[in-house]
Amino acid sequence: MSGWGELIAAFCVFLLSHSVPIRQPVKPMIVARIGRTGFTFLYSALSVVVLVWLIIAAGRAPYVELWPRLPWQKHVTLAAMAAVCLIVAMAAFRPNPFSFGGWRDERFNPSAPGIAGWLRHPYLAALTLWAAGHNVPNGDLAHALLFGGFALFALLGMRLIDRRRRREMGPETWLNLLQAAKAGRSLVPDASTIVRLLAALALLAALISLHPLIIGLEAVSW
């Protein structure tokens, strides 16, 4: 399978892999067998594998130019990725009952909500920025569909998760917690801010270094 057929198949597998495993009764069955941590690692690994396949499939699709590639476009992508790395670093290993990926959500303190007070869905926001930033220098039809699809997936995912969390918590509890988190947000750095900033820089450097090995193109030209 090659060309548009592979890209369509990869998109279908992506949508299925991100919808079926988290539904009832599939997720409880998997969690019962391998535990919540095992499910998280398995789901994350599957997501990465399918993502890599999607990117490869987009590269193999017929080239149909929508807009030209220009030198300045790489700077847009780099700026977007700096923001992505910062968001991921600020969200990692922190409780967040509003979205997926929270760590020890039962310890969430709305008076010190961290990034969850600013972004309910930091990982989906990062995915949206990643997609939008990469769409700028990739002006062919296949990559426009790829990155546009990811951005749409992330934005729709935010709404779906909001709906599910409201249903699980109850509308009043969800709204009260959200308002408390907004009231508790602060720009004053906490004890982990410096570590997280350094982690964001390290992640960005790692992604720039690995980009030519994985994608085959230099991420930046110094």
Secondary structure, 3 states (H helix, E strand, C coil): CCHHHHHHHHHHHHHHHCCCCCCCCHHHHHHHHHHHHHHHHHHHHHHHHHHHHHHHHHHHCCCCECCCCCCCHHHHHHHHHHHHHHHHHHHCCCCCCCCCCCCCHHHCCCCCCHHHHCCCCHHHHHHHHHHHHHHCCCCEHHHHHHHHHHHHHHHHHHHHHHHHHHHHHCHHHHHHHHHHHHHHCCCCCCCCHHHHHHHHHHHHHHHHHHHHHHCCCCCCCC
